[in-house]
């Protein structure tokens, strides 16, 4: 039996949502920045440890500069997981992260909410981790869509979580 789960990428513009999306689904990366208008949707089939297959329907949403509340509600409905992406080199993309997560958890109580700090290839991982932890910035994973660091593992772990 094939399972299907909707996963929505959220976050400010320019944080690398589309790059993560393309790296995970197509194993591609491009240096060219293209603004996402509306939403892009792609499917990736992931094999679970128990042998079942999961069709992850990934929604790459357009970025916003203010709040996740600006995201069209129709993009969020029916989701099984939200992935909030921030750029670890731009504080403005994570300074209101706790409020953003609070909004999602309050309004979508049955949806898993995960946080990725992206662009790890541009910083020192240990120093960045220590800084984010000292600032009480919640994150589940630090990734680099460019180098593929932690991307596949993150999505594999998410697939297991949303099917258990």
N, C-alpha and C positions, 0 to 999 in steps of 0.2 A: 504494500500500500504506500503510495507516494503522498507525503505531507506537503502542505504549502503554507508559508508564513510570510506576512508582509513586514518589511523592515524599512524604516524611513530615516534618511540622513538629514540632520538639522544643523544649523549653525550660521554664523555670519558669512558674508561673501568673502571669497578669497582664502578660506581656511583649508581647502583641499578636499572638500566633499566629493567633487567629481573625480578628482585624482584617485581617491580611495575606492570609489565606485568602479572606475575603470581598471584599477590595479586588481581588485578582487574578482570582478566578473570576467574581464578579458585578459588579465595579466599584462596590461599595457600601461605606459606612462608617457605623458607628453609635457614638455616644458612650456608649450603654448597655453596661455590662460584664455579660456573662453567662459564668459558668463553664462550660467544656466538660467534660462527663462522658463518659468513655470516648473515643470518636473520632467525628469527622464526616468523611465522605468525599464529595468532589465531583470532577467531571471538567471540564477545560477543554481544548479543542482549540486547538493552537498551530500556525501555519504556519511551517515551517522555511525558511531561505533558499533551499534547493534545491527548494522546492515541495512537499515531503512534508508530511504532517500528523502531528502528535504529540498523542495523547491523554494529557495529564498527569492522572494519578489522584492527587489530593492528599489526604493524610490529615492532618487537624488533630487532634492528640492532646491529651489533658488534660495540664495542667501539673503539675509536681512541684516541691517546694521543696528536695529533697535532691540527687537525681542522675538522670541519664538511665537509669541502671541500673534505676530503679524503673518505667520504661516497660514495658508488657507486651511480651514478646518477639514475640508474634503480630502486633503492630503493625509491628514492624521487619522481619520476614521478607519476602523478595522485593522489597525496596526497591532502587531505582536511585539515589536521592539522599536525603540527610538535610539538612534546613535547621534548624540550631540558631539559635533566635531569643533575643536578650537585650534587655533594656530599658536603653538607654544612660543613663537617669536613676537606675537602681538597681544599684549595684555588686554587691549580693548575687546578681544574676542572671548575672553574668559572672566573678565572682572565681574560680570553679573551672572555667572554660571549657577550659583546656588539658587538664585531667584528663578532662573530658567527651568532648572530641574524641579523646583518646588511647584511651578505652574504645571509641568507635565505630570508629575505624580498626583497632584490634586485633581486634575481634569481627566486623566487617563489612568485610573487606578490599577487596571489589570495589564498594563503595558510595561514591559521591561524597559528601563531607561539606562543606557550606557554612555560613557563619556570617553572620547578619544582626543588626546593631544597629538596633533599631527605636525610634520616637518622636523622630525627628530634628526634628520641628516644635517640640519643647520646649526645644531647646538651640541653641547656636551651632555650626554644622557644623565650621568650621576648628578651633576650640578643642577640641571633642570628639574630632575625628580626632587632633589632636596629643596629647591626653591618653591616648587608648587606645593609640596607637603607643608613647608613652613608657612605658606600663605593660605593654608586650608582650602586649596583648590582641589575638588574631587575629580579623580580620573580613574578609569579602569585600565587604560593602556596608553602608552606612547608609541606612535607609529611614524613611519616614513613611507608615504605612497611612492616616492621616487625610488628608494632602494628596496621596497617591499618588506622592510623590517617590521615584524610583528603583525602585519596585515592579515595574512592567511590564518595565523594562529588565533587572532582576535575573532575573526568571523567563524572559524570552526568552533571555538568555545561558545560563541553566541548561539550558533545552531544547536548545540547540545542543550544549552540552557532553555531555549524557547520551545524545545520539544520534550522536556522532562516533566 
